[in-house]
Amino acid sequence: MNKDKNTTEQEWKEILTEEQFYVLREKGTERPFTGAYTDFYEAGEYACAGCGQLLFDAQTKFNSHCGWPSFDQAIEGSVEYIKDLSHGMVRVEVVCSNCQGHLGHVFPDGPQETTGHRYCINSVSITHQK
């Protein structure tokens, strides 16, 4: 099956784990400092756990001490940005441009020597590829 924005929620439930469904499809968040990629630094790329689209190059990952994997930039065209007013905050949600899966949020407090962005991403939303 081609997994993209036309995949039904029932199909996603059959494809994803319960935790992946909660985060990717219901815009949930994994607990900080619990994700597989929080303190993981190996060469490669990170793809969407839902559809497999490449999202981040491992060279853009950095330790922000926030409890979730952080990147200073996404692969061009791989993500979309949505204004998020939930939880009494104004944030920018980051979703996969192919399947619209929730990845996390982007903040303007990243490394100033690069982009100044901090993509705060749920480990369960991504997979590492060498």
Backbone atoms as SQL, in Angstrom:
CREATE TABLE atoms (id INTEGER PRIMARY KEY, chain TEXT, resi INTEGER, resn TEXT, atom TEXT, x REAL, y REAL, z REAL);
INSERT INTO atoms VALUES
  (1, 'A', 1, 'MET', 'N', 0.837, -1.191, 0.000),
  (2, 'A', 1, 'MET', 'CA', 0.000, 0.000, 0.000),
  (3, 'A', 1, 'MET', 'C', 0.878, 1.250, 0.000),
  (4, 'A', 2, 'ASN', 'N', 0.505, 2.225, -0.776),
  (5, 'A', 2, 'ASN', 'CA', 1.186, 3.515, -0.800),
  (6, 'A', 2, 'ASN', 'C', 0.637, 4.341, 0.360),
  (7, 'A', 3, 'LYS', 'N', 1.476, 4.603, 1.371),
  (8, 'A', 3, 'LYS', 'CA', 1.030, 5.331, 2.556),
  (9, 'A', 3, 'LYS', 'C', 1.243, 6.822, 2.336),
  (10, 'A', 4, 'ASP', 'N', 0.149, 7.568, 2.259),
  (11, 'A', 4, 'ASP', 'CA', 0.233, 9.013, 2.085),
  (12, 'A', 4, 'ASP', 'C', -0.990, 9.660, 2.718),
  (13, 'A', 5, 'LYS', 'N', -1.271, 10.905, 2.364),
  (14, 'A', 5, 'LYS', 'CA', -2.380, 11.627, 2.998),
  (15, 'A', 5, 'LYS', 'C', -3.749, 11.049, 2.640),
  (16, 'A', 6, 'ASN', 'N', -3.817, 10.133, 1.680),
  (17, 'A', 6, 'ASN', 'CA', -5.082, 9.493, 1.323),
  (18, 'A', 6, 'ASN', 'C', -5.324, 8.192, 2.082),
  (19, 'A', 7, 'THR', 'N', -4.370, 7.762, 2.882),
  (20, 'A', 7, 'THR', 'CA', -4.529, 6.567, 3.700),
  (21, 'A', 7, 'THR', 'C', -5.578, 6.857, 4.773),
  (22, 'A', 8, 'THR', 'N', -6.517, 5.936, 4.964),
  (23, 'A', 8, 'THR', 'CA', -7.581, 6.161, 5.949),
  (24, 'A', 8, 'THR', 'C', -7.058, 5.943, 7.366),
  (25, 'A', 9, 'GLU', 'N', -7.754, 6.491, 8.329),
  (26, 'A', 9, 'GLU', 'CA', -7.351, 6.315, 9.726),
  (27, 'A', 9, 'GLU', 'C', -7.411, 4.836, 10.110),
  (28, 'A', 10, 'GLN', 'N', -8.368, 4.095, 9.594),
  (29, 'A', 10, 'GLN', 'CA', -8.441, 2.658, 9.868),
  (30, 'A', 10, 'GLN', 'C', -7.206, 1.944, 9.314),
  (31, 'A', 11, 'GLU', 'N', -6.783, 2.312, 8.116),
  (32, 'A', 11, 'GLU', 'CA', -5.574, 1.716, 7.549),
  (33, 'A', 11, 'GLU', 'C', -4.352, 2.050, 8.397),
  (34, 'A', 12, 'TRP', 'N', -4.274, 3.318, 8.882),
  (35, 'A', 12, 'TRP', 'CA', -3.156, 3.695, 9.751),
  (36, 'A', 12, 'TRP', 'C', -3.159, 2.842, 11.015),
  (37, 'A', 13, 'LYS', 'N', -4.335, 2.575, 11.598),
  (38, 'A', 13, 'LYS', 'CA', -4.419, 1.766, 12.815),
  (39, 'A', 13, 'LYS', 'C', -3.873, 0.366, 12.589),
  (40, 'A', 14, 'GLU', 'N', -4.014, -0.141, 11.380),
  (41, 'A', 14, 'GLU', 'CA', -3.521, -1.475, 11.055),
  (42, 'A', 14, 'GLU', 'C', -2.016, -1.482, 10.783),
  (43, 'A', 15, 'ILE', 'N', -1.465, -0.349, 10.378),
  (44, 'A', 15, 'ILE', 'CA', -0.057, -0.233, 9.998),
  (45, 'A', 15, 'ILE', 'C', 0.833, 0.137, 11.187),
  (46, 'A', 16, 'LEU', 'N', 0.395, 1.090, 11.993),
  (47, 'A', 16, 'LEU', 'CA', 1.214, 1.680, 13.055),
  (48, 'A', 16, 'LEU', 'C', 1.014, 0.980, 14.392),
  (49, 'A', 17, 'THR', 'N', 2.010, 1.109, 15.262),
  (50, 'A', 17, 'THR', 'CA', 1.832, 0.664, 16.637),
  (51, 'A', 17, 'THR', 'C', 0.866, 1.631, 17.320),
  (52, 'A', 18, 'GLU', 'N', 0.392, 1.255, 18.485),
  (53, 'A', 18, 'GLU', 'CA', -0.530, 2.116, 19.229),
  (54, 'A', 18, 'GLU', 'C', 0.112, 3.469, 19.540),
  (55, 'A', 19, 'GLU', 'N', 1.379, 3.446, 19.961),
  (56, 'A', 19, 'GLU', 'CA', 2.078, 4.695, 20.291),
  (57, 'A', 19, 'GLU', 'C', 2.312, 5.542, 19.039),
  (58, 'A', 20, 'GLN', 'N', 2.702, 4.910, 17.932),
  (59, 'A', 20, 'GLN', 'CA', 2.886, 5.648, 16.687),
  (60, 'A', 20, 'GLN', 'C', 1.573, 6.283, 16.234),
  (61, 'A', 21, 'PHE', 'N', 0.483, 5.549, 16.338),
  (62, 'A', 21, 'PHE', 'CA', -0.814, 6.090, 15.939),
  (63, 'A', 21, 'PHE', 'C', -1.164, 7.302, 16.805),
  (64, 'A', 22, 'TYR', 'N', -0.954, 7.187, 18.104),
  (65, 'A', 22, 'TYR', 'CA', -1.245, 8.281, 19.032),
  (66, 'A', 22, 'TYR', 'C', -0.477, 9.548, 18.652),
  (67, 'A', 23, 'VAL', 'N', 0.799, 9.411, 18.341),
  (68, 'A', 23, 'VAL', 'CA', 1.617, 10.588, 18.030),
  (69, 'A', 23, 'VAL', 'C', 1.397, 11.058, 16.590),
  (70, 'A', 24, 'LEU', 'N', 1.571, 10.164, 15.631),
  (71, 'A', 24, 'LEU', 'CA', 1.497, 10.554, 14.216),
  (72, 'A', 24, 'LEU', 'C', 0.103, 10.980, 13.770),
  (73, 'A', 25, 'ARG', 'N', -0.927, 10.281, 14.224),
  (74, 'A', 25, 'ARG', 'CA', -2.275, 10.537, 13.706),
  (75, 'A', 25, 'ARG', 'C', -3.139, 11.370, 14.655),
  (76, 'A', 26, 'GLU', 'N', -2.878, 11.272, 15.974),
  (77, 'A', 26, 'GLU', 'CA', -3.696, 12.004, 16.942),
  (78, 'A', 26, 'GLU', 'C', -2.965, 13.196, 17.547),
  (79, 'A', 27, 'LYS', 'N', -1.786, 13.507, 17.019),
  (80, 'A', 27, 'LYS', 'CA', -0.989, 14.655, 17.441),
  (81, 'A', 27, 'LYS', 'C', -0.571, 14.584, 18.909),
  (82, 'A', 28, 'GLY', 'N', -0.283, 13.360, 19.363),
  (83, 'A', 28, 'GLY', 'CA', 0.185, 13.168, 20.725),
  (84, 'A', 28, 'GLY', 'C', 1.659, 13.495, 20.859),
  (85, 'A', 29, 'THR', 'N', 2.181, 13.316, 22.067),
  (86, 'A', 29, 'THR', 'CA', 3.594, 13.567, 22.352),
  (87, 'A', 29, 'THR', 'C', 4.108, 12.458, 23.254),
  (88, 'A', 30, 'GLU', 'N', 5.278, 11.923, 22.914),
  (89, 'A', 30, 'GLU', 'CA', 5.879, 10.941, 23.807),
  (90, 'A', 30, 'GLU', 'C', 6.487, 11.675, 25.003),
  (91, 'A', 31, 'ARG', 'N', 6.643, 10.964, 26.115),
  (92, 'A', 31, 'ARG', 'CA', 7.221, 11.574, 27.297),
  (93, 'A', 31, 'ARG', 'C', 8.666, 11.977, 27.025),
  (94, 'A', 32, 'PRO', 'N', 9.119, 13.125, 27.547),
  (95, 'A', 32, 'PRO', 'CA', 10.498, 13.561, 27.315),
  (96, 'A', 32, 'PRO', 'C', 11.503, 12.561, 27.878),
  (97, 'A', 33, 'PHE', 'N', 12.652, 12.480, 27.204),
  (98, 'A', 33, 'PHE', 'CA', 13.785, 11.638, 27.588),
  (99, 'A', 33, 'PHE', 'C', 13.477, 10.143, 27.550),
  (100, 'A', 34, 'THR', 'N', 12.418, 9.741, 26.827),
  (101, 'A', 34, 'THR', 'CA', 12.075, 8.319, 26.734),
  (102, 'A', 34, 'THR', 'C', 12.254, 7.766, 25.327),
  (103, 'A', 35, 'GLY', 'N', 12.402, 8.600, 24.330),
  (104, 'A', 35, 'GLY', 'CA', 12.460, 8.145, 22.948),
  (105, 'A', 35, 'GLY', 'C', 13.788, 7.531, 22.557),
  (106, 'A', 36, 'ALA', 'N', 13.731, 6.623, 21.609),
  (107, 'A', 36, 'ALA', 'CA', 14.921, 5.894, 21.146),
  (108, 'A', 36, 'ALA', 'C', 15.993, 6.801, 20.554),
  (109, 'A', 37, 'TYR', 'N', 15.616, 7.944, 20.007),
  (110, 'A', 37, 'TYR', 'CA', 16.587, 8.794, 19.312),
  (111, 'A', 37, 'TYR', 'C', 16.977, 10.051, 20.081),
  (112, 'A', 38, 'THR', 'N', 16.543, 10.165, 21.333),
  (113, 'A', 38, 'THR', 'CA', 16.862, 11.356, 22.114),
  (114, 'A', 38, 'THR', 'C', 18.372, 11.550, 22.243),
  (115, 'A', 39, 'ASP', 'N', 19.087, 10.502, 22.602),
  (116, 'A', 39, 'ASP', 'CA', 20.548, 10.575, 22.767),
  (117, 'A', 39, 'ASP', 'C', 21.251, 9.668, 21.768),
  (118, 'A', 40, 'PHE', 'N', 20.768, 9.620, 20.558),
  (119, 'A', 40, 'PHE', 'CA', 21.283, 8.749, 19.504),
  (120, 'A', 40, 'PHE', 'C', 21.930, 9.622, 18.442),
  (121, 'A', 41, 'TYR', 'N', 23.224, 9.383, 18.167),
  (122, 'A', 41, 'TYR', 'CA', 23.951, 10.209, 17.207),
  (123, 'A', 41, 'TYR', 'C', 24.772, 9.337, 16.262),
  (124, 'A', 42, 'GLU', 'N', 24.131, 8.812, 15.235),
  (125, 'A', 42, 'GLU', 'CA', 24.827, 8.032, 14.211),
  (126, 'A', 42, 'GLU', 'C', 24.564, 8.658, 12.861),
  (127, 'A', 43, 'ALA', 'N', 25.511, 8.489, 11.952),
  (128, 'A', 43, 'ALA', 'CA', 25.350, 9.014, 10.597),
  (129, 'A', 43, 'ALA', 'C', 24.146, 8.370, 9.930),
  (130, 'A', 44, 'GLY', 'N', 23.585, 9.078, 8.989),
  (131, 'A', 44, 'GLY', 'CA', 22.450, 8.546, 8.237),
  (132, 'A', 44, 'GLY', 'C', 21.377, 9.595, 8.046),
  (133, 'A', 45, 'GLU', 'N', 20.168, 9.106, 7.914),
  (134, 'A', 45, 'GLU', 'CA', 19.022, 9.982, 7.702),
  (135, 'A', 45, 'GLU', 'C', 17.865, 9.485, 8.562),
  (136, 'A', 46, 'TYR', 'N', 16.920, 10.369, 8.773),
  (137, 'A', 46, 'TYR', 'CA', 15.717, 10.026, 9.517),
  (138, 'A', 46, 'TYR', 'C', 14.527, 10.168, 8.584),
  (139, 'A', 47, 'ALA', 'N', 13.658, 9.155, 8.636),
  (140, 'A', 47, 'ALA', 'CA', 12.477, 9.122, 7.777),
  (141, 'A', 47, 'ALA', 'C', 11.222, 9.109, 8.632),
  (142, 'A', 48, 'CYS', 'N', 10.102, 9.445, 8.022),
  (143, 'A', 48, 'CYS', 'CA', 8.808, 9.391, 8.685),
  (144, 'A', 48, 'CYS', 'C', 8.488, 7.936, 9.015),
  (145, 'A', 49, 'ALA', 'N', 8.118, 7.664, 10.257),
  (146, 'A', 49, 'ALA', 'CA', 7.779, 6.304, 10.678),
  (147, 'A', 49, 'ALA', 'C', 6.465, 5.837, 10.057),
  (148, 'A', 50, 'GLY', 'N', 5.676, 6.766, 9.562),
  (149, 'A', 50, 'GLY', 'CA', 4.418, 6.395, 8.940),
  (150, 'A', 50, 'GLY', 'C', 4.563, 5.990, 7.492),
  (151, 'A', 51, 'CYS', 'N', 5.213, 6.833, 6.698),
  (152, 'A', 51, 'CYS', 'CA', 5.248, 6.589, 5.249),
  (153, 'A', 51, 'CYS', 'C', 6.644, 6.363, 4.680),
  (154, 'A', 52, 'GLY', 'N', 7.683, 6.622, 5.459),
  (155, 'A', 52, 'GLY', 'CA', 9.043, 6.383, 4.994),
  (156, 'A', 52, 'GLY', 'C', 9.702, 7.544, 4.269),
  (157, 'A', 53, 'GLN', 'N', 9.022, 8.675, 4.139),
  (158, 'A', 53, 'GLN', 'CA', 9.635, 9.825, 3.464),
  (159, 'A', 53, 'GLN', 'C', 10.817, 10.349, 4.276),
  (160, 'A', 54, 'LEU', 'N', 11.938, 10.640, 3.612),
  (161, 'A', 54, 'LEU', 'CA', 13.096, 11.206, 4.297),
  (162, 'A', 54, 'LEU', 'C', 12.763, 12.603, 4.802),
  (163, 'A', 55, 'LEU', 'N', 13.175, 12.873, 6.059),
  (164, 'A', 55, 'LEU', 'CA', 12.835, 14.141, 6.711),
  (165, 'A', 55, 'LEU', 'C', 14.053, 14.949, 7.154),
  (166, 'A', 56, 'PHE', 'N', 15.017, 14.274, 7.775),
  (167, 'A', 56, 'PHE', 'CA', 16.169, 14.959, 8.365),
  (168, 'A', 56, 'PHE', 'C', 17.449, 14.193, 8.063),
  (169, 'A', 57, 'ASP', 'N', 18.533, 14.932, 7.851),
  (170, 'A', 57, 'ASP', 'CA', 19.858, 14.351, 7.736),
  (171, 'A', 57, 'ASP', 'C', 20.447, 14.326, 9.151),
  (172, 'A', 58, 'ALA', 'N', 21.107, 13.236, 9.514),
  (173, 'A', 58, 'ALA', 'CA', 21.686, 13.110, 10.857),
  (174, 'A', 58, 'ALA', 'C', 22.694, 14.213, 11.158),
  (175, 'A', 59, 'GLN', 'N', 23.298, 14.799, 10.140),
  (176, 'A', 59, 'GLN', 'CA', 24.267, 15.883, 10.359),
  (177, 'A', 59, 'GLN', 'C', 23.608, 17.135, 10.935),
  (178, 'A', 60, 'THR', 'N', 22.291, 17.232, 10.840),
  (179, 'A', 60, 'THR', 'CA', 21.591, 18.411, 11.366),
  (180, 'A', 60, 'THR', 'C', 21.050, 18.172, 12.775),
  (181, 'A', 61, 'LYS', 'N', 21.326, 17.007, 13.357),
  (182, 'A', 61, 'LYS', 'CA', 20.849, 16.681, 14.698),
  (183, 'A', 61, 'LYS', 'C', 21.797, 17.276, 15.734),
  (184, 'A', 62, 'PHE', 'N', 21.244, 17.777, 16.822),
  (185, 'A', 62, 'PHE', 'CA', 22.068, 18.333, 17.892),
  (186, 'A', 62, 'PHE', 'C', 21.406, 18.075, 19.237),
  (187, 'A', 63, 'ASN', 'N', 22.167, 18.181, 20.303),
  (188, 'A', 63, 'ASN', 'CA', 21.655, 17.951, 21.650),
  (189, 'A', 63, 'ASN', 'C', 21.136, 19.266, 22.222),
  (190, 'A', 64, 'SER', 'N', 19.823, 19.377, 22.293),
  (191, 'A', 64, 'SER', 'CA', 19.218, 20.598, 22.818),
  (192, 'A', 64, 'SER', 'C', 18.831, 20.457, 24.284),
  (193, 'A', 65, 'HIS', 'N', 19.015, 19.262, 24.855),
  (194, 'A', 65, 'HIS', 'CA', 18.691, 18.987, 26.253),
  (195, 'A', 65, 'HIS', 'C', 17.209, 19.183, 26.556),
  (196, 'A', 66, 'CYS', 'N', 16.349, 19.042, 25.535),
  (197, 'A', 66, 'CYS', 'CA', 14.914, 19.263, 25.735),
  (198, 'A', 66, 'CYS', 'C', 14.143, 17.973, 25.974),
  (199, 'A', 67, 'GLY', 'N', 14.775, 16.810, 25.747),
  (200, 'A', 67, 'GLY', 'CA', 14.105, 15.546, 25.983),
  (201, 'A', 67, 'GLY', 'C', 13.584, 14.857, 24.741),
  (202, 'A', 68, 'TRP', 'N', 13.740, 15.500, 23.595),
  (203, 'A', 68, 'TRP', 'CA', 13.326, 14.925, 22.323),
  (204, 'A', 68, 'TRP', 'C', 14.447, 15.139, 21.308),
  (205, 'A', 69, 'PRO', 'N', 14.507, 14.314, 20.275),
  (206, 'A', 69, 'PRO', 'CA', 15.504, 14.553, 19.222),
  (207, 'A', 69, 'PRO', 'C', 15.316, 15.950, 18.631),
  (208, 'A', 70, 'SER', 'N', 16.425, 16.626, 18.384),
  (209, 'A', 70, 'SER', 'CA', 16.372, 17.984, 17.833),
  (210, 'A', 70, 'SER', 'C', 17.237, 18.084, 16.589),
  (211, 'A', 71, 'PHE', 'N', 16.725, 18.783, 15.615),
  (212, 'A', 71, 'PHE', 'CA', 17.406, 19.018, 14.343),
  (213, 'A', 71, 'PHE', 'C', 17.342, 20.508, 14.050),
  (214, 'A', 72, 'ASP', 'N', 18.332, 21.044, 13.315),
  (215, 'A', 72, 'ASP', 'CA', 18.275, 22.470, 13.003),
  (216, 'A', 72, 'ASP', 'C', 17.697, 22.753, 11.620),
  (217, 'A', 73, 'GLN', 'N', 17.445, 21.706, 10.835),
  (218, 'A', 73, 'GLN', 'CA', 16.756, 21.907, 9.558),
  (219, 'A', 73, 'GLN', 'C', 16.202, 20.595, 9.042),
  (220, 'A', 74, 'ALA', 'N', 15.144, 20.703, 8.265),
  (221, 'A', 74, 'ALA', 'CA', 14.526, 19.542, 7.618),
  (222, 'A', 74, 'ALA', 'C', 14.995, 19.488, 6.167),
  (223, 'A', 75, 'ILE', 'N', 14.905, 18.312, 5.577),
  (224, 'A', 75, 'ILE', 'CA', 15.190, 18.181, 4.147),
  (225, 'A', 75, 'ILE', 'C', 14.147, 19.002, 3.395),
  (226, 'A', 76, 'GLU', 'N', 14.604, 19.793, 2.443),
  (227, 'A', 76, 'GLU', 'CA', 13.722, 20.712, 1.722),
  (228, 'A', 76, 'GLU', 'C', 12.492, 19.993, 1.162),
  (229, 'A', 77, 'GLY', 'N', 11.313, 20.536, 1.465),
  (230, 'A', 77, 'GLY', 'CA', 10.054, 20.007, 0.954),
  (231, 'A', 77, 'GLY', 'C', 9.502, 18.814, 1.703),
  (232, 'A', 78, 'SER', 'N', 10.213, 18.347, 2.734),
  (233, 'A', 78, 'SER', 'CA', 9.793, 17.128, 3.435),
  (234, 'A', 78, 'SER', 'C', 8.761, 17.357, 4.523),
  (235, 'A', 79, 'VAL', 'N', 8.642, 18.591, 5.001),
  (236, 'A', 79, 'VAL', 'CA', 7.700, 18.876, 6.076),
  (237, 'A', 79, 'VAL', 'C', 6.826, 20.075, 5.719),
  (238, 'A', 80, 'GLU', 'N', 5.694, 20.157, 6.403),
  (239, 'A', 80, 'GLU', 'CA', 4.805, 21.311, 6.300),
  (240, 'A', 80, 'GLU', 'C', 4.639, 21.887, 7.691),
  (241, 'A', 81, 'TYR', 'N', 4.276, 23.150, 7.747),
  (242, 'A', 81, 'TYR', 'CA', 4.182, 23.886, 9.001),
  (243, 'A', 81, 'TYR', 'C', 2.742, 24.328, 9.222),
  (244, 'A', 82, 'ILE', 'N', 2.235, 24.081, 10.432),
  (245, 'A', 82, 'ILE', 'CA', 0.859, 24.402, 10.767),
  (246, 'A', 82, 'ILE', 'C', 0.838, 25.182, 12.077),
  (247, 'A', 83, 'LYS', 'N', 0.130, 26.301, 12.099),
  (248, 'A', 83, 'LYS', 'CA', -0.008, 27.080, 13.331),
  (249, 'A', 83, 'LYS', 'C', -0.779, 26.241, 14.342),
  (250, 'A', 84, 'ASP', 'N', -0.231, 26.112, 15.540),
  (251, 'A', 84, 'ASP', 'CA', -0.795, 25.272, 16.593),
  (252, 'A', 84, 'ASP', 'C', -1.116, 26.137, 17.804),
  (253, 'A', 85, 'LEU', 'N', -2.390, 26.264, 18.116),
  (254, 'A', 85, 'LEU', 'CA', -2.828, 27.076, 19.250),
  (255, 'A', 85, 'LEU', 'C', -3.279, 26.220, 20.432),
  (256, 'A', 86, 'SER', 'N', -2.954, 24.928, 20.412),
  (257, 'A', 86, 'SER', 'CA', -3.389, 24.028, 21.475),
  (258, 'A', 86, 'SER', 'C', -2.642, 24.284, 22.782),
  (259, 'A', 87, 'HIS', 'N', -3.226, 23.832, 23.872),
  (260, 'A', 87, 'HIS', 'CA', -2.623, 23.902, 25.208),
  (261, 'A', 87, 'HIS', 'C', -2.293, 25.319, 25.651),
  (262, 'A', 88, 'GLY', 'N', -3.039, 26.305, 25.151),
  (263, 'A', 88, 'GLY', 'CA', -2.838, 27.688, 25.552),
  (264, 'A', 88, 'GLY', 'C', -1.537, 28.304, 25.075),
  (265, 'A', 89, 'MET', 'N', -0.927, 27.709, 24.033),
  (266, 'A', 89, 'MET', 'CA', 0.346, 28.202, 23.510),
  (267, 'A', 89, 'MET', 'C', 0.207, 28.517, 22.024),
  (268, 'A', 90, 'VAL', 'N', 1.142, 29.307, 21.526),
  (269, 'A', 90, 'VAL', 'CA', 1.248, 29.535, 20.086),
  (270, 'A', 90, 'VAL', 'C', 2.538, 28.861, 19.639),
  (271, 'A', 91, 'ARG', 'N', 2.382, 27.803, 18.832),
  (272, 'A', 91, 'ARG', 'CA', 3.540, 27.044, 18.371),
  (273, 'A', 91, 'ARG', 'C', 3.378, 26.768, 16.880),
  (274, 'A', 92, 'VAL', 'N', 4.427, 26.194, 16.299),
  (275, 'A', 92, 'VAL', 'CA', 4.380, 25.784, 14.900),
  (276, 'A', 92, 'VAL', 'C', 4.563, 24.271, 14.859),
  (277, 'A', 93, 'GLU', 'N', 3.498, 23.588, 14.461),
  (278, 'A', 93, 'GLU', 'CA', 3.539, 22.134, 14.336),
  (279, 'A', 93, 'GLU', 'C', 4.269, 21.762, 13.047),
  (280, 'A', 94, 'VAL', 'N', 4.990, 20.647, 13.087),
  (281, 'A', 94, 'VAL', 'CA', 5.693, 20.122, 11.923),
  (282, 'A', 94, 'VAL', 'C', 5.047, 18.784, 11.572),
  (283, 'A', 95, 'VAL', 'N', 4.600, 18.655, 10.309),
  (284, 'A', 95, 'VAL', 'CA', 4.015, 17.398, 9.841),
  (285, 'A', 95, 'VAL', 'C', 4.739, 16.942, 8.579),
  (286, 'A', 96, 'CYS', 'N', 4.715, 15.638, 8.331),
  (287, 'A', 96, 'CYS', 'CA', 5.295, 15.066, 7.114),
  (288, 'A', 96, 'CYS', 'C', 4.492, 15.573, 5.922),
  (289, 'A', 97, 'SER', 'N', 5.171, 16.068, 4.914),
  (290, 'A', 97, 'SER', 'CA', 4.471, 16.619, 3.743),
  (291, 'A', 97, 'SER', 'C', 3.817, 15.540, 2.890),
  (292, 'A', 98, 'ASN', 'N', 4.212, 14.289, 3.068),
  (293, 'A', 98, 'ASN', 'CA', 3.621, 13.203, 2.280),
  (294, 'A', 98, 'ASN', 'C', 2.363, 12.627, 2.921),
  (295, 'A', 99, 'CYS', 'N', 2.435, 12.280, 4.215),
  (296, 'A', 99, 'CYS', 'CA', 1.299, 11.619, 4.862),
  (297, 'A', 99, 'CYS', 'C', 0.591, 12.475, 5.902),
  (298, 'A', 100, 'GLN', 'N', 1.110, 13.671, 6.164),
  (299, 'A', 100, 'GLN', 'CA', 0.537, 14.605, 7.138),
  (300, 'A', 100, 'GLN', 'C', 0.660, 14.102, 8.574),
  (301, 'A', 101, 'GLY', 'N', 1.566, 13.149, 8.827),
  (302, 'A', 101, 'GLY', 'CA', 1.780, 12.652, 10.180),
  (303, 'A', 101, 'GLY', 'C', 2.434, 13.710, 11.057),
  (304, 'A', 102, 'HIS', 'N', 1.954, 13.800, 12.298),
  (305, 'A', 102, 'HIS', 'CA', 2.510, 14.753, 13.267),
  (306, 'A', 102, 'HIS', 'C', 3.903, 14.296, 13.684),
  (307, 'A', 103, 'LEU', 'N', 4.879, 15.197, 13.553),
  (308, 'A', 103, 'LEU', 'CA', 6.255, 14.895, 13.921),
  (309, 'A', 103, 'LEU', 'C', 6.653, 15.567, 15.227),
  (310, 'A', 104, 'GLY', 'N', 6.220, 16.794, 15.420),
  (311, 'A', 104, 'GLY', 'CA', 6.582, 17.581, 16.594),
  (312, 'A', 104, 'GLY', 'C', 6.341, 19.048, 16.308),
  (313, 'A', 105, 'HIS', 'N', 7.256, 19.896, 16.795),
  (314, 'A', 105, 'HIS', 'CA', 7.139, 21.343, 16.619),
  (315, 'A', 105, 'HIS', 'C', 8.503, 21.934, 16.283),
  (316, 'A', 106, 'VAL', 'N', 8.501, 23.129, 15.716),
  (317, 'A', 106, 'VAL', 'CA', 9.747, 23.839, 15.446),
  (318, 'A', 106, 'VAL', 'C', 9.735, 25.144, 16.240),
  (319, 'A', 107, 'PHE', 'N', 10.879, 25.461, 16.837),
  (320, 'A', 107, 'PHE', 'CA', 11.023, 26.644, 17.682),
  (321, 'A', 107, 'PHE', 'C', 12.200, 27.483, 17.193),
  (322, 'A', 108, 'PRO', 'N', 12.191, 28.795, 17.478),
  (323, 'A', 108, 'PRO', 'CA', 13.258, 29.679, 16.998),
  (324, 'A', 108, 'PRO', 'C', 14.443, 29.784, 17.959),
  (325, 'A', 109, 'ASP', 'N', 14.696, 28.727, 18.736),
  (326, 'A', 109, 'ASP', 'CA', 15.790, 28.788, 19.724),
  (327, 'A', 109, 'ASP', 'C', 16.873, 27.749, 19.445),
  (328, 'A', 110, 'GLY', 'N', 17.081, 27.438, 18.187),
  (329, 'A', 110, 'GLY', 'CA', 18.119, 26.483, 17.802),
  (330, 'A', 110, 'GLY', 'C', 19.472, 27.154, 17.687),
  (331, 'A', 111, 'PRO', 'N', 20.465, 26.424, 17.207),
  (332, 'A', 111, 'PRO', 'CA', 21.829, 26.952, 17.090),
  (333, 'A', 111, 'PRO', 'C', 21.895, 28.177, 16.170),
  (334, 'A', 112, 'GLN', 'N', 22.327, 29.275, 16.707),
  (335, 'A', 112, 'GLN', 'CA', 22.404, 30.517, 15.938),
  (336, 'A', 112, 'GLN', 'C', 23.475, 30.458, 14.852),
  (337, 'A', 113, 'GLU', 'N', 24.485, 29.591, 15.028),
  (338, 'A', 113, 'GLU', 'CA', 25.538, 29.491, 14.020),
  (339, 'A', 113, 'GLU', 'C', 25.074, 28.736, 12.774),
  (340, 'A', 114, 'THR', 'N', 23.895, 28.106, 12.845),
  (341, 'A', 114, 'THR', 'CA', 23.357, 27.431, 11.656),
  (342, 'A', 114, 'THR', 'C', 22.058, 28.122, 11.250),
  (343, 'A', 115, 'THR', 'N', 20.926, 27.512, 11.556),
  (344, 'A', 115, 'THR', 'CA', 19.636, 28.064, 11.099),
  (345, 'A', 115, 'THR', 'C', 18.879, 28.835, 12.174),
  (346, 'A', 116, 'GLY', 'N', 19.223, 28.596, 13.440),
  (347, 'A', 116, 'GLY', 'CA', 18.466, 29.203, 14.531),
  (348, 'A', 116, 'GLY', 'C', 17.180, 28.450, 14.849),
  (349, 'A', 117, 'HIS', 'N', 16.933, 27.339, 14.145),
  (350, 'A', 117, 'HIS', 'CA', 15.716, 26.556, 14.358),
  (351, 'A', 117, 'HIS', 'C', 16.018, 25.325, 15.206),
  (352, 'A', 118, 'ARG', 'N', 15.010, 24.923, 15.992),
  (353, 'A', 118, 'ARG', 'CA', 15.069, 23.666, 16.737),
  (354, 'A', 118, 'ARG', 'C', 13.815, 22.876, 16.411),
  (355, 'A', 119, 'TYR', 'N', 13.980, 21.876, 15.571),
  (356, 'A', 119, 'TYR', 'CA', 12.892, 20.959, 15.268),
  (357, 'A', 119, 'TYR', 'C', 12.861, 19.944, 16.401),
  (358, 'A', 120, 'CYS', 'N', 11.868, 20.012, 17.238),
  (359, 'A', 120, 'CYS', 'CA', 11.707, 19.143, 18.396),
  (360, 'A', 120, 'CYS', 'C', 10.773, 18.008, 17.953),
  (361, 'A', 121, 'ILE', 'N', 11.340, 16.816, 17.736),
  (362, 'A', 121, 'ILE', 'CA', 10.649, 15.735, 17.040),
  (363, 'A', 121, 'ILE', 'C', 10.485, 14.510, 17.943),
  (364, 'A', 122, 'ASN', 'N', 9.325, 13.913, 17.915),
  (365, 'A', 122, 'ASN', 'CA', 9.070, 12.681, 18.660),
  (366, 'A', 122, 'ASN', 'C', 9.846, 11.523, 18.041),
  (367, 'A', 123, 'SER', 'N', 10.586, 10.768, 18.848),
  (368, 'A', 123, 'SER', 'CA', 11.320, 9.610, 18.332),
  (369, 'A', 123, 'SER', 'C', 10.400, 8.611, 17.652),
  (370, 'A', 124, 'VAL', 'N', 9.216, 8.432, 18.196),
  (371, 'A', 124, 'VAL', 'CA', 8.286, 7.445, 17.660),
  (372, 'A', 124, 'VAL', 'C', 7.773, 7.837, 16.261),
  (373, 'A', 125, 'SER', 'N', 7.950, 9.101, 15.887),
  (374, 'A', 125, 'SER', 'CA', 7.499, 9.591, 14.575),
  (375, 'A', 125, 'SER', 'C', 8.521, 9.374, 13.480),
  (376, 'A', 126, 'ILE', 'N', 9.733, 8.954, 13.859),
  (377, 'A', 126, 'ILE', 'CA', 10.805, 8.835, 12.877),
  (378, 'A', 126, 'ILE', 'C', 11.511, 7.480, 12.987),
  (379, 'A', 127, 'THR', 'N', 12.226, 7.126, 11.928),
  (380, 'A', 127, 'THR', 'CA', 13.086, 5.946, 11.925),
  (381, 'A', 127, 'THR', 'C', 14.455, 6.370, 11.388),
  (382, 'A', 128, 'HIS', 'N', 15.503, 5.758, 11.909),
  (383, 'A', 128, 'HIS', 'CA', 16.861, 6.058, 11.462),
  (384, 'A', 128, 'HIS', 'C', 17.239, 5.096, 10.359),
  (385, 'A', 129, 'GLN', 'N', 17.884, 5.636, 9.310),
  (386, 'A', 129, 'GLN', 'CA', 18.372, 4.829, 8.205),
  (387, 'A', 129, 'GLN', 'C', 19.825, 5.164, 7.971),
  (388, 'A', 130, 'LYS', 'N', 20.665, 4.137, 7.808),
  (389, 'A', 130, 'LYS', 'CA', 22.093, 4.375, 7.573),
  (390, 'A', 130, 'LYS', 'C', 22.352, 4.720, 6.134);
